[in-house]
Amino acid sequence: MPTTDPTTAPVDLHGLIRAAQTAVRAVEDSPSPQSLAALDGALCLLPVHPLDAYAEVSLHRAMRAVALAEDAEEWGLLADAEREVAALRETREHIGIEHPAVTTVSSLGLTCAERLKAPAGDPAEAKRWKRSPERRAWDRGNHFSLEVLRHLPVFEGGRHAADNPPLDRAMDGFRTAVRRAIAYQALYLTREALTAAAASYRLFVIGMRQPLPEGRWDWSRRIGTATYMFEVVPPLAIEAMFPYGSVAVVRIGEDGTRGDVRYAPLGDDENRRTAVTEALFRI
């Protein structure tokens, strides 16, 4: 009975790229070891043999970054901090500086602070790191750790924290910032790899948003053979023309030619403005 050779069977490359992009969005929405594991699984399904050298290297680099993020020690530190801060709701005792809530939040905050240090030995890489979006992500984690500590009962006279909305808000911010920081580099490299893979598969490329480290532009997207740069312009900048703000766009062709900057007004459509805010949050 004839059998099908799996190496020659047709593969829905477009569907595999879409599935991986969906997995990226799931991590963006809720970074966790589980969502990262699902992303790792989606990347493993991408065929390697049709890829050119650049795309193959990009894919393996992304897979390694996703695996490292999935196994990051910060997940355990965050779980410890969440558990101990939640335990404050159960105690009626005076809270001292040695309380586990203080030590666990401090430990994770110090880990975030350690991540801010530039790599040694390469001045160019150190300069790039200082302005990188990933460093800003860890800086947010460090900032929110200090906010949590500021609202812990030990720094408010040791009072019981059964009802402490500022602490709740700070803890929500801390949790979100740390989770996003852990996954940040993995997501960046994965978006890059999926764009390279789609081009190597000879598909029409619709890349995902990639943050830009400096300059006026907030993010870029590869669409077809061109790269588009986007900037969210607040109302005050060109208020007379666009009272609700706008999104500036410029197209850069494959040969490097740059088109005119165009502005798309946001208008009074709340859903559209929300979508732009969501785009900025994701990156």
MIVO-292849 format. One record per atom (N, C-alpha, C, CB): x, y, z. Coordinates in steps of 0.02 Angstrom, whole numbers, plus 50000, padded with zeros to 5 digits. Atoms other than C-alpha are relative to their C-alpha. Glycine has a CB too. Layout:
N
XYZ ...
END
This chain:
283
500434994050000 500005000050000 500445006250000 499525000150062 499574994150004 500785016849949 499915004450062 499865004049936 500014995349943 501225029050087 500215006849976 500474997650057 499824993150018 501425047850083 500665001950033 499445004950022 499364997649973 503175054650103 499895006650034 500545000649943 500144993749964 503045068050239 500425005849975 500124999250074 499584994650024 504465077850159 499735003149935 500714997649988 500284997350062 503475079949997 499275001950006 500094994949944 500714998349991 501725081750068 499925007650003 499724996750065 500104992849999 501015099250043 499915002650071 499395002049959 500034997049933 501205110550194 499685006949993 500715000550032 500334993449999 500095125550231 500465004950036 499294999650034 499514995549970 501535137550261 499665006450026 500545001849951 500354993949979 500375152550270 499624998750065 499515002349945 500365001649939 499315143850401 500464999250060 499604993649991 499525000849945 500855139550505 500265006850024 500594995649978 499794993249980 501445157650502 499455003550039 500205004149937 500574997049965 499705163550552 499934997150070 499354999049960 500065003149935 499655150950694 500545002550048 500044992349993 499464997449957 501335156850759 499875007250020 500684999449963 500174993049982 500765175050750 499455000250053 499795003949938 500535000449950 499205170250848 500304998350068 499474994849980 499675001849938 500335162250979 500395005950028 500484994049989 499664993949977 501365178350986 499505004650034 500345003649940 500504995549971 499785188451019 499764997350068 499405000949953 500205002849936 499305176351158 500515001650054 499904992449994 499484998149951 500975179551244 499975007450014 500714998049973 500074992849989 500765198251218 499435001450048 499895003749934 500584998949957 499055197251301 500124997550071 499394996549970 499915003049934 499585186051445 500654996050002 499404995550018 499365003749998 501435181751461 500014995250059 500595004950005 499965005249948 501675165551559 500414994349972 499304997750022 499655005950026 502685149451548 499554995949953 500234995650058 500455004050042 501125141251473 499925003149930 499324999450034 500094996950066 500855154051334 500664999949961 499755007350007 499355000550034 502725153851296 500124992949975 500575002050048 499945006950023 502685134851286 499594998949937 499784995150056 500425000650060 501265136151160 500335003449941 499305003150013 499644996650053 502285148651060 500594995749976 500255006950024 499455004550018 503775136851064 499754994449955 500344997150064 500295005450040 502665123050997 499825002349930 499394997350034 500184997450066 502045134150855 500625001249957 499615006650007 499384998950038 503825138650805 500304993449977 500505003850043 499725006650018 504345120350806 499654997049939 499944995250059 500365002750057 503035116850672 500225003149934 499265001050009 499794996750062 503845128650547 500544995849966 500265007250015 499495003950035 504805118650414 500655004049993 499744997949931 499354996750004 506665122650415 500304999349931 500474997150052 499645001350063 507205115050248 499885005249945 499814993349974 500064994950053 506425128850138 500325006750017 499265001149984 499764993449977 507225142950239 500695001549972 500015000250076 499324997950016 508705152950181 500405000650064 500005006849961 499565000149942 510195154750297 499795005150053 500725001349979 500194994849952 509625171150376 499374998150038 499905006749964 500635001849968 507865164950410 500094994250048 499474998249948 499885005749956 508495148650484 500345002150064 500424994649964 499664997549940 509685157550602 499525004050043 500615004449980 500494995949963 508295169750651 499514995650037 499635004749952 500485004549968 507105155450688 500304996550060 499744994949950 499685003549944 508335145850796 500155004850058 500654996749977 499874995049948 508795161850889 499365001550038 500295006449970 500644998649968 506955165250923 499794994150045 499465001349947 500205005949961 506635147350982 500414999650065 500104993649958 499595000149939 508095148551103 499765005450049 500755001149982 500234994649956 507465165251171 499344998250033 499935006549960 500645002149972 505715158151195 500114994850054 499544997249944 499865005249950 506405142951287 500305003150064 500484994749972 499704996749941 507455154151401 499485003950039 500575004649978 500534996249966 505955165251438 499534995350037 499615004349949 500455004849969 504875150151475 500284997450066 499864994149953 499675002849941 506145143851603 500305005350046 500534995149979 499684994549962 506615160951676 499864999450074 499765006849974 500085000449928 506905161351863 499515005250027 500675000950033 500454994749977 505855177151875 499284997750009 500025005849952 500685002649989 504255166951859 499914997650072 499854994349951 500045002449931 504625158452025 500025005750050 500564995150014 499964994349955 505125174852107 499355003950001 500585004649978 500634996450003 503525183052047 499464996250037 499795001149927 500505004049964 502465168552112 500095000650076 500054992649979 499874999249929 503315170152282 499755006850024 500764999350014 500214993249980 503005188952288 499245000550001 500305005249953 500744999750002 501175187052237 499714996350060 499744997049934 500265004049944 500895173552369 500085003750066 500344993250003 499864996849935 501695183352510 499615006650008 500755001350008 500404993949995 500835199752469 499274998350012 500085004349935 500695002149988 499175190652460 499904997750071 499814994349952 500055002449932 499545182952630 499905005650050 500624996050019 500114994449955 499515200352706 499275000950016 500285006549969 500714999449989 497635199552688 499764995650058 499614998349937 500215004949950 497595185252812 500275001450070 500234993149979 499684999049934 498695191852952 499725006250035 500755000749992 500184994149960 498235203653093 500595002350041 499404998350047 499414998449960 499985204453163 500345006249972 500484994150001 499594994450022 501155219253155 500504997549948 500375003450061 499565002050055 502145218352993 500675003550007 499685001749931 499334997249995 504025220753007 500374999549934 500394996550055 499614999850062 505365223452877 500254993149979 500595004750009 499785006850016 505835205052887 499444995849971 500284996650062 500565003850026 504115199752826 500154997449930 499365004350000 499865002850067 504205188252672 499745004249942 499704993249995 500254995650054 503145200552572 500535005149981 499355003550021 499484995050012 504545213352591 500594996749965 500235003350066 499405003150028 505955201252553 499894997349930 500234994350046 500125002850067 505135192952402 499935005549948 499384995650000 500074994550047 504635209352320 500685003349988 499485005350026 499344997050006 506355216452356 500454995849956 500325001050069 499585004550040 507195201152282 499855000449926 499914992850024 500184999550071 506235202152120 500165006949973 499254998549991 499824993250022 506475221052112 500745000649987 499805005050053 499284999950012 508355218652129 500194996249937 500374997150061 499875003750062 508315205751991 499855004349940 499574993649999 500164995450054 507445218351879 500545005349992 499325003450012 499474994950001 508755231351926 500644997249970 500135002750070 499405003250028 510155219051884 499954999649924 500104993150030 500105000750072 509415216951711 500125006649964 499304997649986 499894993550031 509645235551680 500725001349981 499765005550046 499294999050013 511535233951676 500184998249928 500424996050048 499785001350069 512335235151505 500514994349998 500305006449969 499505005350006 513345220151444 500715002849997 499864995749938 499314997749998 515205221951475 500394997949938 500354997450063 499535002150052 516555221751343 499875002849931 500004992949996 500164997550067 515665229351192 499665006750007 499554994949961 500294993349991 515405248251199 499395001349955 500525005349987 500564999050046 514265248051046 499374996450024 500184997649929 500575003849974 513155234551121 499735003250064 500204992750014 500224996749939 513125243651288 499595006349984 500615002050043 500374994150020 512555259551201 499314998149973 500395004049947 500655002350027 511195250051107 499544997850056 500114994249951 500405002649946 510615241651267 499695005650041 500424995650045 500244994649958 510425258051361 499375003349972 500535005250009 500594996950030 509115264151237 499514994849973 500215004749944 500425005350028 508315247351199 499324999650035 500364993350006 500665001049970 506455244051228 500014994650054 499494998349947 499985005349949 506885228151324 500255002750067 500454994249976 499754997149937 507885238051452 499455004250033 500635004449987 500554996149972 506405249751473 499484995550032 499675004349945 500485004749971 505315234551505 500224997850069 499914993849954 499755001949933 506435228851649 499995006050047 500714997249995 500024994049958 506505246751712 499305001050029 500225006249960 500684999549973 504615246751728 499894995050057 499484998649943 500055004849945 504735230951833 500335002550063 500314993449979 499644997149943 506015239251945 499605005650032 500705002549979 500404994349975 504935254851961 499414997550041 499765004449941 500605002449966 503375245152010 500174996150064 499584995749954 499805003349937 504335234852139 500075005250055 500684996149990 499944994749950 504725251152228 499315002750020 500435005749974 500684997949984 502895256152216 499664995150047 499595000749935 500295005049956 502365239752296 500295000750070 500134992849973 499684999349934 503635241752437 499745006250036 500765000449992 500224993749969 503045259552466 499324999250033 499965005649947 500685000949973 501265253452499 499924993950045 499524999649943 500055005549953 501675238252604 499915002650071 500634995549996 500154997649932 501075239652785 500625001850041 499614994950036 499414998849960 502845239152855 500235007349994 500564995349980 499804993050010 503135256452780 499435004850013 500265000949929 500564995849980 501465262852841 499824998750073 499394998649953 500105001049929 501685259553025 499814992950019 499485004650024 500145007049985 501425240653013 499264998450003 500324998250064 500725001149996 499545242352993 499794994149955 499625006349980 500275005650039 498535227652930 499755002649932 499424996650039 500144997750068 498245228452741 499414996449969 500614999049957 500595003450028 496535220252722 499695004049943 499494998750055 500294995850053 495975235052617 500525005249983 499325003350023 499464995450019 497395243752526 500005000849924 500694997250025 500044999150073 496895249452350 500655002249968 499465004949983 499374998250032 498565258152316 500484994149993 500345005550040 499585006050004 499475241852355 499754995549944 500014996350067 500285004250052 498285232352242 500205002649930 499244999750006 499834997050065 498605244452098 500744999149986 499825007449997 499285000850009 500485243952125 500184992849984 500385002450062 499865007150012 500475224952131 499784997949930 499664995750053 500235001550069 499465223951970 500515002649949 499315003149987 499504997250045 500715235451886 500654996050002 500145007150017 499395003949991 502185225451956 499954993449964 500154998950075 500115006550031 501465208951899 500025000549924 499324997050022 500034999150072 501095215351724 500695001749971 499505005449982 499354997850025 502785223851703 500514994349999 500265005850042 499515005549996 503805208751759 499844994749948 500004996950069 500185005250049 502835196451652 500175002249929 499254998450005 499854997550067 503035207451499 500755000449989 499685006849989 499284999450007 504885210351533 500314993149987 500315003150063 499735006750010 505225191651544 499934997849927 499654994950046 500145002450067 504445188551374 500235004949945 499264998849993 499904994750049 505015204551288 500484998049944 500265006250034 499505001750051 506595198651198 499774994149958 500674998550032 500255005850037 505795182051151 499495002249947 499704994950048 500504997650047 504335191151070 500325003949943 499485004350036 499674996050051 505465203350978 500344995549948 500515004750032 499655004450046 506545189650904 499534995549961 500514995850038 500495004250035 505025179050861 499675003849944 499484997350049 500304996050053 504185193050764 500495000749941 499805006950026 499494999450051 505815195650671 500084993549960 500685002050032 499915006450033 505985177150634 499414998249955 500094994550052 500595001650040 504205175350571 499995004149935 499365001350040 499954996050061 504465189750449 500514997049952 500195007350018 499485003050042 506075181850386 499774993449971 500644999050041 500245006550024 505255164750373 499485000849945 499704995950057 500514998950051 503755171350276 500315002249934 499505005350023 499664997850061 504905180150152 500374994249968 500495005750016 499635005750026 505965164450135 499544994749971 500434996950056 500495004650028 504415153950104 499685002849937 499454998550052 500274996550059 504005166449964 499255001550008 500114995849937 500684997749987 502385171650046 499985007649998 499754997350069 500074992749993 501685189250043 500075001650074 499325002649971 499834998949930 502415196050204 499545005350030 500745002350007 500354995149958 501285204450332 500294999250070 499214998949999 499655000649937 502445206950478 499615002950058 500675003349995 500314997349940 501965210850656 500365006450021 500014994850057 499704993849977 502315227250744 500644998750039 499505003950044 499385000449964 504105229250802 500165006950029 500574997549954 499824993649969 504605242850927 500665002649973 500034999450076 499384996950023 505955255150877 500345003350060 499875005149943 499654997849939 507305259851004 500055007550009 500684997250001 499904992849993 507465278350965 499735003549938 500755001850010 500274996250056 506945292350849 499255001250008 500144996449935 500694998049995 505205298650811 499514994349993 499855005249948 500475005350017 504445282150754 499904995250058 500234996249939 500185004549944 503535270950879 500094992749981 499295001350022 499935007050020 503495254750779 500054999649924 499404995750026 499955001350071 503815247250609 499644993549983 500744999749977 500295006250024 502975233750504 500244998749929 499225000250003 499835002050068 503575224250353 499354997649966 500554994449999 500585002050039 502175222950223 500224999349928 499415005150007 499735001250066 502635214950059 500755000750001 499685004749949 499284998850002 504375220850013 500195006650033 500254999949928 499884993449970 504195237750100 499954999750075 499515005249971 500064999149928 504395243250280 499635006550014 500705000050034 500394994149982 503145255250356 500165002050072 499234998649991 499854997449934 503565266350504 499405004050024 500645004449999 500604996949972 502215272650621 500185004250062 499474994650019 499934995749941 502115286650749 499315002350022 500465006249985 500634997449973 500655290850863 500125007350018 499764995850062 499924992849990 500485309850859 499455002550045 500005003849931 500534997649955 499565317651007 499655006149972 500305001750068 500394994450027 498225330850977 500365006750003 499355000650038 499694993449992 499285345451039 500505001549945 500345000550067 499484998850050 500585342950903 499715003349937 500344993449981 500314997150059 499415346750758 499245000550013 500144995649935 500694999849974 497815350750851 499515003149951 499985003850065 500464996650045 497095362250719 499744995249946 500345006049967 500195004750053 497075348150590 499664993850028 500624998049959 500255006349973 496765332950699 499905000750075 500504994149984 500114998749929 495975337250867 500024993850043 499345003350009 499975006149962 495975318950919 500664996449992 499434995349980 499365003150013 497755315450865 499994996249934 500184995350057 499955003550064 498355305150718 500564994950004 500125005049942 499455004750007 499525291350663 500385001949937 499754992649996 499574998350057 500975296550551 500294993549972 500565004950020 499755006050034 501545283650422 500475002149944 499414995749972 499554999050056 503015283150303 500194993249972 500645004150020 499825006250033 503425269550177 500735000249977 499544998649940 499315000650022 505215263850147 500044994049954 500494999350061 499975005350049 505455253649990 500584995250011 500045002849931 499475005049993 506545238349973 500685002949981 499854993949955 499374996950020 507865249249889 500195005950045 499955002449928 499834994749953 507845261550034 499675006649986 500735000950002 500334993750016 506825275049949 499445001350050 499735000049928 500494998149948 505715284450072 499465004449970 500355003650059 500564996050024 503995291050032 499855005950046 499384995749992 500214994349959 503105306150102 499674997550064 499525004649961 500345001649938 502495305950281 499265001849993 500325003750061 500724998850004 500605304250285 499704999350069 499674995149950 500325000049935 499435307050432 499294997349993 499995007150030 500675002849998 497895296550469 499665002450064 500024992249998 500324997349939 496735306050588 499634994650038 499515005749982 500355004849958 496035296250734 499265001650005 500314999750069 500714998149997 494415306150740 499704998550069 499604996449946 500345001149936 493115303650876 499794992750009 499405004550005 500165007149995 493005284750849 500404997050059 500174996249933 499675002449940 493385278051022 500334993249989 499514999650058 499725006650013 493685260350958 500665000549963 499514995849958 499374999250037 495025266350838 500555002650045 499905004749940 499494997449954 495905276350972 500224994650049 499735006250039 499835005649956 495825261251087 500474995149966 499364996550023 499575004650037 496605250450951 500715002649996 499724998949929 499334997150002 498065262550936 500344999450067 499975007449977 499725000749932 498305262651125 500214992850012 499485002250052 499845007149992 498265243651123 500634998249961 499414995849976 499395001350040 499585243450985 500625002350038 499965003649932 499434997549961 500745254151091 500134995650061 499875007350023 499915004349941 500445243151243 500344993449981 499334998650033 499735006450020 500855227251148 500755000249987 499644997649937 499294999650015 502565233551098 500395003550055 500115003749935 
END
